[in-house]
């Protein structure tokens, strides 16, 4: 990240993605931050080479009301330091209004006796409710900070497979900032004043009217792939939140068309996860199969393509 000329609170927000800008600003105002050994102001700028120290208190209040729940988890890998899970569609990651329980956080409180001592019960990154695939979770505080650092410096590799609407010709890099939608606060949008967001994608397979793509994240903004693909006018199949409307290819047989109509979520799957183990330093690569519903939809598209090769 190039920090030269940026405000101190902005730079710290980028370096510490698990803390809100307001939390960091409070730490500056309350004397919990030093810039080259002196208390700074929020609007002070940095130009490179400065020494910054900041003390942030872990907030655990939201865990006080969260209950441990015996929710089954599809665990791909686990040791004393990390857990890698394959998240199913429909599982919310954090409790929130409308989803006070039944979340991954509740499951982690049950599965790991130390989870209540960790920020977000050890969760270091999120997947949307209806996005499937790989997530890594920390099991102790040292692992938590190591994983957060990997997310911050982009050394953690996250690869997603998705079905985009439209017939894309080639891959590209989408470098467009993302921020909270100005009208619908539950959504995000591409906007000039948003936070930097970079998505790289390439073509994996062609269908009629749709394309299977592989997306790699350089940043980790909320709904990033969904927002970016909609920005280039190729929203993800099934993602009605970000512009998708079902448009069937011409001459699709009725039984295949009905299968597509039954798919009720964004076609997005966290396929691969690459990270450095926080204790051993070993580089690790994990990969998981497509969930049954997405695999079925891909088969429908492939069968339709074969039936209409001369279209």
C-alpha positions in Angstrom: 0.0 0.0 0.0 1.3 3.5 -0.8 0.6 5.6 2.2 2.5 8.8 1.3 0.4 11.9 1.7 -2.6 10.1 3.3 -4.2 10.8 6.6 -3.0 8.8 9.6 -6.4 7.4 10.4 -6.9 6.3 6.7 -3.6 4.5 6.6 -4.2 2.7 9.9 -7.7 1.6 8.7 -6.0 0.0 5.7 -3.3 -1.7 7.8 -5.8 -2.8 10.5 -8.9 -4.0 8.5 -10.5 -5.7 11.5 -11.0 -2.4 13.3 -13.4 0.3 12.2 -12.2 3.8 11.2 -14.1 5.3 14.2 -12.4 2.8 16.5 -9.0 3.9 15.2 -9.9 7.6 15.4 -11.0 7.1 19.0 -7.5 5.6 19.7 -5.9 8.6 18.2 -8.1 11.1 20.1 -7.7 9.2 23.4 -3.9 9.2 23.4 -3.6 5.5 22.5 -1.5 6.4 19.4 2.0 7.8 18.9 3.5 9.1 15.7 7.3 9.3 16.0 6.9 9.3 19.7 4.3 12.1 19.9 0.5 12.1 20.1 -0.8 12.9 16.6 -4.0 14.5 15.4 -6.5 12.5 13.3 -5.9 14.7 10.2 -2.1 14.4 10.5 -0.6 12.9 7.3 2.2 10.4 6.9 4.8 10.4 4.1 6.8 7.2 4.8 9.3 6.1 7.3 7.3 7.3 10.4 7.1 5.1 13.5 3.5 4.5 14.6 2.4 2.7 17.7 -1.3 2.2 18.6 -3.1 0.4 21.4 -6.4 -1.1 20.6 -8.7 -2.8 23.1 -10.3 -6.0 21.8 -14.1 -5.6 21.9 -15.8 -8.7 23.2 -19.1 -7.2 24.2 -21.0 -8.7 21.3 -19.8 -12.2 22.3 -21.4 -11.9 25.8 -24.8 -12.6 24.3 -23.7 -15.1 21.8 -24.4 -18.7 22.7 -22.4 -21.8 21.8 -24.5 -24.0 19.5 -23.8 -27.5 18.3 -23.9 -26.7 14.6 -22.2 -29.3 12.3 -19.2 -27.9 10.5 -17.5 -29.4 7.4 -13.9 -29.2 8.6 -11.4 -29.5 5.8 -8.3 -29.2 8.1 -7.8 -28.6 11.8 -4.9 -28.4 14.3 -4.2 -26.5 17.5 -3.8 -23.2 15.7 -6.2 -23.0 12.7 -9.3 -24.5 11.3 -10.3 -24.5 7.6 -14.0 -25.1 6.9 -16.1 -25.5 3.8 -19.0 -23.2 4.5 -22.4 -24.2 3.1 -24.9 -21.8 1.6 -27.3 -20.3 4.1 -24.9 -20.2 7.0 -24.4 -16.6 8.3 -20.9 -15.9 9.6 -21.6 -13.4 12.3 -24.7 -12.7 14.5 -26.6 -9.6 13.5 -30.0 -8.1 13.5 -32.3 -10.8 12.0 -29.7 -13.5 12.6 -29.0 -13.6 16.3 -28.0 -17.3 16.4 -27.4 -20.2 14.2 -24.3 -18.6 12.8 -20.7 -19.8 12.2 -19.7 -17.8 15.3 -22.1 -19.7 17.5 -20.7 -23.0 16.1 -17.1 -21.9 16.8 -18.0 -21.1 20.4 -19.2 -24.7 20.8 -16.3 -26.3 18.8 -13.4 -24.4 20.3 -13.3 -23.9 24.1 -11.0 -20.9 23.6 -13.1 -19.1 21.0 -14.8 -16.8 23.6 -11.3 -15.3 24.3 -10.7 -14.4 20.6 -11.8 -11.5 18.5 -14.9 -12.6 16.6 -14.4 -16.1 18.1 -11.4 -16.5 15.8 -13.1 -15.4 12.5 -10.6 -13.4 10.4 -12.6 -13.1 7.1 -16.1 -13.5 5.9 -18.2 -15.2 3.2 -21.6 -13.9 2.4 -24.6 -16.0 3.7 -25.2 -17.7 0.3 -21.6 -17.9 -0.8 -20.1 -21.3 -0.3 -16.5 -22.6 0.2 -13.3 -22.2 2.1 -12.7 -20.1 5.2 -9.8 -20.1 7.7 -10.5 -19.6 11.4 -7.9 -19.0 14.1 -7.9 -21.0 17.3 -5.6 -18.8 19.4 -4.6 -15.2 19.6 -1.2 -15.6 18.0 -2.7 -17.4 15.0 -5.4 -14.7 14.7 -2.9 -11.8 14.4 -0.8 -13.8 11.9 -3.8 -14.5 9.7 -5.0 -10.9 9.9 -1.6 -9.8 8.8 -1.7 -12.1 5.8 -5.0 -10.7 4.8 -3.6 -7.1 5.2 -0.5 -7.7 3.1 -2.4 -9.8 0.5 -0.2 -12.9 1.0 -3.3 -15.0 1.7 -4.5 -16.3 -1.6 -8.3 -16.6 -2.1 -9.7 -18.0 -5.4 -13.4 -18.0 -6.2 -15.3 -19.7 -9.1 -18.5 -18.0 -10.3 -21.0 -18.1 -13.1 -21.4 -14.6 -14.7 -24.2 -13.6 -17.0 -23.2 -12.8 -20.5 -20.5 -14.3 -22.7 -17.2 -12.8 -21.7 -14.4 -13.0 -24.2 -11.3 -12.6 -22.0 -10.2 -12.0 -18.4 -9.2 -8.7 -16.9 -8.4 -6.8 -13.7 -11.2 -4.7 -12.2 -9.7 -1.9 -10.2 -12.7 0.1 -8.9 -13.2 1.4 -5.3 -16.2 0.0 -3.4 -18.3 1.8 -0.7 -21.6 1.5 1.1 -24.5 2.2 -1.2 -25.8 5.7 -0.7 -29.5 4.7 -0.7 -29.7 1.0 0.2 -27.3 0.7 3.2 -27.4 -3.1 3.1 -25.7 -3.0 -0.3 -22.3 -2.0 -1.6 -21.6 -0.1 -4.8 -18.7 0.9 -7.1 -17.9 4.5 -6.4 -15.0 6.9 -6.6 -14.9 7.7 -2.9 -15.0 4.1 -1.8 -12.1 1.9 -0.5 -9.6 0.5 -3.0 -10.8 -2.8 -4.4 -9.1 -5.0 -7.0 -10.4 -8.2 -8.5 -8.6 -10.3 -11.2 -10.7 -12.8 -13.2 -10.1 -15.2 -16.0 -12.3 -17.4 -18.2 -12.7 -21.1 -17.2 -15.6 -22.2 -19.5 -18.1 -20.8 -21.9 -21.9 -21.5 -21.8 -24.7 -20.1 -23.8 -25.4 -16.6 -22.4 -23.1 -17.3 -19.4 -19.5 -17.7 -18.5 -17.7 -19.6 -15.8 -14.9 -17.4 -14.3 -12.2 -17.7 -11.7 -11.8 -14.6 -9.5 -8.8 -13.8 -7.4 -9.0 -11.1 -4.8 -6.2 -8.6 -4.2 -8.4 -6.8 -1.6 -11.3 -8.1 0.5 -14.2 -5.6 0.4 -17.7 -6.6 1.3 -19.5 -8.2 -1.7 -16.4 -7.4 -3.8 -16.8 -9.9 -6.6 -20.5 -9.4 -6.8 -20.2 -5.7 -7.0 -17.3 -5.7 -9.5 -19.0 -8.2 -11.9 -22.1 -6.1 -11.8 -20.1 -3.0 -12.5 -18.8 -4.5 -15.8 -22.4 -5.5 -16.6 -22.0 -9.2 -16.0 -23.7 -9.8 -12.6 -23.4 -13.3 -11.1 -26.1 -15.8 -12.0 -28.7 -15.9 -9.2 -27.6 -12.6 -7.6 -30.7 -10.5 -7.7 -29.2 -8.1 -5.1 -26.7 -6.9 -7.7 -28.6 -6.6 -11.0 -29.2 -10.2 -12.1 -32.4 -11.1 -14.0 -33.0 -14.6 -15.3 -32.5 -14.6 -19.0 -32.7 -18.1 -20.6 -30.7 -18.9 -23.7 -32.9 -19.4 -26.8 -34.2 -22.9 -27.5 -33.3 -24.2 -24.0 -35.3 -27.4 -23.3 -38.0 -26.9 -20.6 -36.5 -29.3 -18.0 -33.1 -27.6 -18.1 -34.8 -24.2 -17.9 -36.7 -25.3 -14.8 -33.4 -26.3 -13.1 -32.1 -22.8 -13.6 -35.3 -21.2 -12.2 -34.8 -23.3 -9.0 -31.4 -21.8 -8.2 -32.0 -19.1 -5.7 -28.6 -17.7 -4.7 -25.5 -16.1 -6.2 -23.4 -18.7 -8.1 -20.2 -18.0 -6.1 -17.9 -20.5 -4.5 -14.6 -20.0 -2.6 -12.7 -22.8 -4.4 -9.1 -22.4 -3.2 -7.4 -21.0 -0.1 -3.6 -20.5 0.2 -2.0 -19.3 3.4 1.2 -19.5 5.5 0.6 -21.6 8.7 0.9 -19.1 11.6 2.9 -21.6 13.7 5.0 -23.7 11.4 5.5 -21.1 8.6 4.6 -23.8 6.0 2.8 -22.6 2.9 -0.5 -24.5 2.7 -3.0 -24.8 -0.2 -6.6 -26.0 0.3 -9.2 -26.8 -2.4 -12.8 -28.0 -2.1 -15.4 -29.4 -4.5 -18.4 -27.5 -5.8 -21.5 -27.8 -3.6 -24.2 -30.0 -5.1 -26.5 -27.2 -6.2 -23.8 -25.3 -8.0 -22.4 -28.5 -9.6 -25.9 -29.3 -10.9 -26.3 -25.8 -12.4 -23.0 -26.1 -14.1 -24.0 -29.5 -15.6 -27.3 -27.9 -16.8 -25.3 -25.2 -18.6 -22.9 -27.7 -20.1 -25.7 -30.0 -21.3 -27.5 -27.0 -22.9 -24.3 -25.9 -24.6 -23.7 -29.4 -26.1 -27.3 -29.6 -27.3 -26.9 -26.3 -29.1 -23.3 -26.4 -30.3 -24.4 -25.1 -33.7 -26.5 -22.3 -32.3 
